[in-house]
Amino acid sequence: MEIEKEIFSNKFENNHQKAIVNLIYTYGWITNLLKLRLNKHKITLQQHNILRILRGQSPKPATINLLKERMLDKMSDASRIVERLVQKDLVQRCVNDKDRRAVDIVISQKGLDILQKLDNEMSSRDILQENISDEEASILSGLLDKMRG
C-alpha cells in the first residue's frame, strides 16, 4: 500500500522526505511483524540479534565490545541484554583466560535450540516475497547501501 494511504497524508516537501518517511514507517512495520514472532519465545529483537551473533562466533566466545560492534541496533545496551540472556540460560559468561578483567560470552545449547526453531519463523523471505521479487529485493538492498554512502 502506498505511504500516503498508510499515514493519511500526501504532504511531503519532496521525494527525499517522502522516502525517509516511508523508510521509517516500513521499519516499524517490519519490526512489529518480527516482534510478534519472537514474543512466542519470550525474547526481544535485540536478544535475537545477540544470539545470532554468538551463533556465528561459535565456538569462539565474544566480548561485549564485539557484540556492540555487530549489533543492528547500535543504541542497545549489550551488557543488559546479555544479562537477561544469562538469566534465561540462553548464553553463558566466563572469565577470559588471557585477561581476567574481560568476560567471554558464548551461546548455550538452549540458545542454539531456540535459534533453530526461530530460523524458519524469522525468515525475511516470507515477509518480503509476497510483495517483491528476489530481483527487486536485491535492487532495494543496493539502494539502501547507496543511501548510507
N, C-alpha and C positions, 0 to 999 in steps of 0.2 A: 504494500500500500504506500502511496506517496506520502512524504513527510508532511505536506500541507494538510492532508486529511487526518493524519495521526495526531498532530498538535493543534488542529483547528486554527491554523494561521497560514497566511501566504505572504506576510510582510517581511521580506528579507532585504537587507541593504544591497546584497549582490549574491552571486552564485557561490562565492567563497564562504560567506556567512551561512548560507543555506547548507553547504557541505558540512561545515563544522557542527551545526545544529543536528544535522542528520547523523553524523558520526556519534555524537553524544547520545542521541535518542537510541540509536542502534546498539551502542554499548550497553545501555540499560536494559534493552530488550533481550539481548543475548545473555547478560548476567542473570536476569530473572529466570530464564529458561534453565540455565545451568544450576542455579541455586535450588530450584525445585527438585532436580535430580539428586543433588548432594544432600538435601535435607533428610531424605530417607535413610542415609547412612550417618547422619548427625555429624557431618563435617562441613566446613566452610570452603569457599573458593580458594582462599589463601592457604588453608591446611592442605587442600588437594594439590595446590601448586607445589608446596614444600615436599609432600610425599612423592610427587612425580620427579622433582629434582633429586631427592635422595635415592629413588629407584634408579635413576640414570647414573648416579655416582657409584652405586653398589657394585662391588663390595667395599669400595673405598669410602671412608667417612667424609662428612662435610663439616665445615665450621659455620658459625652464624654469619660471618662475613661473606662466605661463598653463597650462602642462601640469599642474603640480601642482594648480592650482585645479580643473581639469576632470577629472582622473583619477578613476576609480571607486574605486580602492584608494588612499586618502589616505596610507597608510603606505609606499608605494613610493618608492624613491629615483629620481626622474625623471632626474637627471643621469646616473646609472649606466645606466639603461635606454636613454637617448638614445645614450650612448657605444657600447653594444652594437649599436644600430640603425645607427650610423655605420659600425661595423666590418663590418656585413653589407650596406653600401651601400643601405640602405632609407631613410635620411634624410641630409641634408647640414646642416652647420653653417656659418654665415657671420657675419662681423663686422657688427654693426648700423651702418648708415650714420650715424645720428644720435648714437649713444652707443657709442663704440669699446670700452667695457668690456662691453657687452651682446652676447650671442650670439643670433643668429636661427637657428631650426631650421625646415627645410622638408622635406617628403616628396619622395623621389626618384621617378623613373618606375618603378624596380624596386619600390619600396614601394607605389606605386599598383597595379602589376600583381599583386602578392601579395594586396592587399586585394580586388581584383576577383575573384580566384579564391576567396577566403575568404568573400565576401559570401553565397554560397549555402550553403556549409558551416557557417557560423556563424549561420544564420538561427534566431532564437528560436522562430519559428513551428513548425518541425518538431520542436523539443524539447517544446513545450507542447501542440500541437494534438491529440496522441494522447489526452491525459488531460483537458484542459479546453477549453471552448469560448472563442471570441473574447469573448463577453459575460462569462464567468467570469474571463478574464484581465484584463479591464477592471476588474471588481469587486476582484480581488486587488490590482491596482496601486493602486487608490483606497484600499484598506485599508492597504496598506504606506505610502502617503503620509500617511494619517491617523495611523498609528502613530508616525511620525517627528515629528508635530506640525506 
